[in-house]
Amino acid sequence: MSKMKGPAVFLAQFLRDEAPYDCLENIGPWAAGLGYKGIQVPGWDGRVIDIDQAADSKDYCEEYQGTLAAMGLEATEIPGYLAGQVIAVHPAYETMFDAFHPPGLRGQERTDWATAELQKCIRASANFGIRNIPVLSGGFAWHMTYPWPQRPAGIIEEAFTELARRWLPLLDEAADNGCVLGYELHPGSDIYDGATFERFLKHTSDHPAACINYDPSHFLLQQLDYLHFIELYGSRISGFHVKDAEFNPSGRVGVYGGYESWAGRAGRFRSLGDGQVDFRRVFTLLSEAGYDGWAVLEWECCVKSPDQGAAEAVPFILDHIIETTDVTFDDFAGGDSDHDSNREILGLG
């Protein structure tokens, strides 16, 4: 019997410079007090982790886990989202992604910095004994998602060839450390749906460390069948963000959103249970796919407060986690196979 672990919470959206959200010593007890069993620790935020020490010192990681254990928590993952996003950046987005990296970095310097930060996340995860490292892929071709103007022949292949070149050494390093990179298939990155993930796998020779951090909200907003996705790629799903969303198109806005704010878009992130994601089926399909990792709340609701969203998510996730079993309802009718009896039942005796 296997069981998904949880509930856990991704701290990134809750951290702010006021207690109890300002440091590990404060936000840990806050999360534990709500009933969370794990925290996903943003590897870039010094308020909750020293990623340099975590990458270089097993003693630091053991002490860190001991601190969490005293709170009733454990670290679930050490994501590298920001570095992943800027390992590959089209020039049109350079300025808007400046907040994701130290000031002044451009071109190869930025790529080198992102690579080094992701290497720290890999080493830190290995020191913590954590397998999944959630990341974004970054990219060069997102602005060409809609094929107008017409894309030049071969340009997408060129983009993915370069994307794979930048990620392959990190995939190798992750595999060497017993880890995988869980790509969150996300708008703004070149890997954002099943087709683009397959394209990335092709360019990385189906690398075993190229996995998926599953988040149904991004799929619902692009009107992708997020349930069939699990059936197609379940064996590659290494992480799970439990995040809700809704899509309510009108005569004014649809998938593209009309440049409206989050509150005015047809597709909006919502707190768990307030959106349209069928989490009963999501948890069932993940369980059937053999997923036994963490169920991690990611909260980005455009209506509710973060505190209400965090509090409501604990019973929601607990209510959806499935304990799988080898016992079936009709075991009472079982027994050893009997050839002669079977033929007799079939009228072939």
N, C-alpha and C positions, 0 to 999 in steps of 0.2 A: 504494500500500500504506500502510495506517495501522496504528498500534500504540498500545495503551494504555501509559501511562507508569507506572513503578513499579520496585520497591516504595517506598512512602512510609509515614510513620508520623505519626499524630496525637499530638502531644506531651502533651496535657492529662492523660491518665491516668498518665503516667510522671513528671511533674514533682513533686518533693518537695524539702524543704530539706536535702538532703545530696548530696554529690558522688557520681557525676557527673550527677545529675539536677536540679541546683539553678540552672543558668543556661545561656544559649545556648552560651557558650564551653566548657562541659563536656558538656552533653547532645548537642550537635552531633557531636563526635567519637565519642561513644558510639554514636549512631545510625548514623553512617557506618561505624564499625567492624563493625557487625552486617551491613552490606551495603545499608542504605537509601540511596536516591538523592534522596529529597525528604522534607521535614518540613512537616506542616500545623501552623501556628503559632497557638495560641489568642490571639486579639486582645486578650483581657482580662488576660493574665498578664504583668506587668512584668518577670518574670524572664527572658523570652525576646524581648520586643519592647516598644518604647516606641510605643504606638499613636498618641499625639499627634504625635510626630515623623514617624512613617510616613505619617500623613495629610497632613501639611503640607510635607514635604521630600522631593523626589525624590533629592536628594543622600544623605539618610539611607538611603533604600531601595536606592540603588545601592551604597553602602558595605556595607549589610547583606547584599545578594546577593553582593558580593565576599567577605565573610567566610565565607559559606556555601560559595561556590565553592571556596575554599581548603581546605574540609573535604571536598569532593566532593559537596556537597548543593545543593539549591535549595528555595526556599519554594514550596509547592504551592498553598496557600490561606491566607487570614487569616479564620477563622470568627468569627462574632458570636453564638454560641449563647446566652450568658447574657442579653445585651441583647435578643435576639429573644424569648426566653421571657417577659421581663417588660415587653415593650411593651404587652402585654394580659394582665392578671391578674384573675381572679375574686377577690373579697374573701376567700373561704374559704381561698385559698392564699397570701395576702399574707405572713403570718409565715413560712411554710415556704420562701418564695422570697427572704427577706431577704438571704441570703448571696450572691445574684446581683447585688446593686447596693449602692451606698453606703448607710450607715445613715440611717434617718429618712425615706426617700423614700416617698411615698404618692400615689396618684391621678395627677393630671396631671404633678406633678413627676417621678414615676418614669417615666412615658411619655416626657416630654421628655428625660430623661437617656438612656433606651434609644434613642430616635431619634437623639440626637447621637452616641452610641457606634457605632451602625450606620452613620451617615454617615461616621465616621472609618474604619470597615472598608472602606467603598466607596472613599473617596479613597485609602486605603493600598493597596488592591488595584489600583486604577488606576495608582498610582505604581510598583508592582511589576510591572505588566503581567500581572496575574492576572485571569482572567475570572470564576471561580466563587467565590461567597461563601456558605459553608454557614451556615444559620441555623435556629432553631426559630421557630415562628409565634406562640407564646403563645396565649392564648385565654380565652374567657368561658364556654364551654359544655361543657368536658370532663366535668364532674360529671354531665352529663345524657346521657352516652354510652349508658348503659342506660336505656331509656324507662320507668322506674318510679321515682318517680311519673310519671304521664303528662305529657308535655311540653305546655305551652300552645301553641296554634296561633300560628305566626309567630315563635316565640322563637329558633329556630335561624337563620332569615333575618336577624333583628335582630342576632344575634351576629356573623354573617359580614359583614353590612353595616358594622358598626363595625370589625371586624378589617381589612377591606379599606380602610376610610377611613384607618386608621393606617399601613398598609403602602404604599398607592399612591404617596405622595411619595417613598418610598425606592426603590420599583421604578422610578419615573421617573428618579431620580438615578442608580441603577445603570445603566440603559440609556444615559443621557447620557454615562456614563463607560466604556462598552464592557464593562460587567459584567452578571452575572445574580445573583439571589439563589437559592441552592439550598436549598429548604426540606427539612429532614430530617423525614420524616413519622413522628411520634414520639408515643407515649402521653403524656398530660399537656398536649398542644397541641391546638388545635381542628383542625389539619390533620394527620391521622394515618393516612390510607389513601387509596385512589384516589378514592372517592366524595367525601371531604371536600376533596381537592385540586381536583376538578372544581368543587365548589361555590365554592371560593375563586377559581378561574379565572373563573367566571361573574360573581362580584362585582367582579373586577378587569378585566373586558372582555378576557379571554384575554391578559393583559399578556405581552409576549414575554420580559420579564425574570423572570417567575415560573417557576422551574425546580425541579428535584428533586435533592437529595443522597441518592442511593439507598443504603439500608442494609437488606439482607435480613433481618437478625436481628430487627428490630422487626416485620416482617411475619410471620415464622415464629411468633413468640410470640403473635400475634393470629390465627394460622391463616389468613392470607391467602395466596393463590397468588402468591408472590413472583416466580415465573418468568413467568407470564402478565402480571404487572404491567409487566415490561420491554417485552413486546410491545405493551401498551396505551399506555405513556407514554414509550417510549424516546427520542423526539425531545425530551422535556423534561428528560432526565437530564443534569445538568451536573457531577455529582460522584459519587464512589463510596467508601463506607466498607466495607472488607472486614472483616466482623464476623460471627462464627458464633454459633449458638444451638441449643438443643435444647428440645423440648416432649415431656414424658413424663407424661401425665395418669394419675391413679390414682383409687382410690375416695375419696381425701381431698381432692385439689386438682386444679383444671383451669385454664382460662385466667385466672381471677380471682386465683388464688394463695393464697387463704385467709389473707391477712395474714402469710404466712410470710416469713422472710428469703430472700434470693436463693438460698441453698443449699437451702432447703426447698420452693421453688416447682416447679410442673410445668414452667414455662418459665424457662430460665436461659441467660444469656450464657456462651459457651465460647470457648476459644482456637481458632485456625483449625485445622480438621481434626478437632476433638474434638466438634463439634456435628453437626447434621443438614442444614445448608444444602448444596445441590447446587451447589458452586462451578464445576464443569465446565460446567454449563448456564448459570449466571449469567454467566461470562466469555464463553461462546459467544454468548448472546443480546445482551449489551452490545456485543460486537464487531459482530454483525450489525446492531445499531441504529446503528452508526457512532460509538460512544463512543470518544474518543481522549484522554480526560483521565487523571487519576492514579488508581491503585489504592492507597488509603490504609488501612493497618491502623488500626482502632479496637479497642482491647483492654479488655475488662471481664469477664474470666473469673472465675467464682466458685470455681474450684478451683486453677488453676495460678498460679504467681508471675508478675508482670509481666515479669521478665527472661527467663524461659523462653518465655513467650508471644511476646515481641518477637523473640527469636532464632529461634524456629521459624517465624515468619511470613514471614521473608525468602525462604527456599527455596520455601515454599508459594505465595506470590504469584508468584514467578518461574516456577514450574511451571505456573501457570494463565494467565499473560498470553499472548494469541494474536497472532501476526503475521498480519494479513490480507493477501491478495494478489489480484491480478487474474488470475493464472495458474490454470487449472483442470486437473483430472486428464485430461480428455478433449480437450485442445487439439489433440492429435495428429490427431484425427479431424475437425478443423474445416476451414474453407475458405470461399471465397466462395460465395454462393448461386447456384445454376444452375437456372433455371426448367425447362428442358427435361429436365435430369437428374432433378430432383425428381419431375416428372410420370411419368418412366419408372419410377423406383423405386416409385411408388404404383400402377403398372400403368395409368396414364392416358395413356401415350405414343401 
